């Protein structure tokens, strides 16, 4: 099964420069933090703010090409959280496309899938297993163990939105971003 989610916010940590997108369950206060690259953070933040760049960003180009081909992004799924062997994990995603009568699943980084979903209005789903493993309760929810307290402290240290131009960063092996 799946948890229907929405992008709660995109933030950048001022000390480390790392970017994170927060997905919140529609019927839950729990939040899934997904570490992402600067380009994906910029792309998602621009779209949810209703802003357009002077020239199309990669995700704008992909969405426009799909639309011109009459292919609809119906949903994206954050389907797995794979241990990277270094104490972190990498989120895996899928983009589901409807091309006429045919449904196509395309493997994707979770961050790219989210960037397409916010442009197309597609549903954002997280598998129950990933949601259970990766989500955290926000402040005031009654869940207050040490892990949650550390997470709260981290969230409070993040600004509301990424600032400045995105840095080029690769999502290579061992990289905690999706």
C-alpha positions, 0 to 999 in steps of 0.5 A: 500500500501507499501513503499519499504525500505532498511536498511540505517544503524544500530547504537547505542547511546553512552550514553544510549546504545540503538540500532536503525535500520534506514529504508530508503524509496527507492523513498524517503529521509525519514527514519524510526527509529526502536528501537531494541535490542542489539542482533538484532542490532548485527545480522543486522549489521553483515549481512549488513557488509557482516560478518559472526560469527564463529558460526551461529547466531539465524537469520543465523540458521533460514535462513539456516533451511528455505533454507534447507527446500526449503522455501524462504523468499519473503518479510517482512512487518513492518505492525503496530506501536502500542502505548505502553501507555508510549509515545513510540510504538512497531513495529510489523512485518510479514515474508512472506514465499513461500513454494512450491505453498503456501504462509505463513505469520508469525507474527514477531518482526520487528527487527527479520523480518529485520534480516531475510530479509538482510540475504535472500535478501527479500524485506523490506516493510513498510505499508504506514500508519506506514511510514507516522506515523514514518518516519522523513526527513533527514537534508537538505530536507526542512522539519525543524520543531522542531521534525525533528530538535530533530531527527537530533540532535539525529542521529548526536549523534549516531556512525555509527555501534554498537560496542562491544558484544551485551548485552542481552535485553528482548523486554518486555512490555513497551520496545521501541524496536520492 
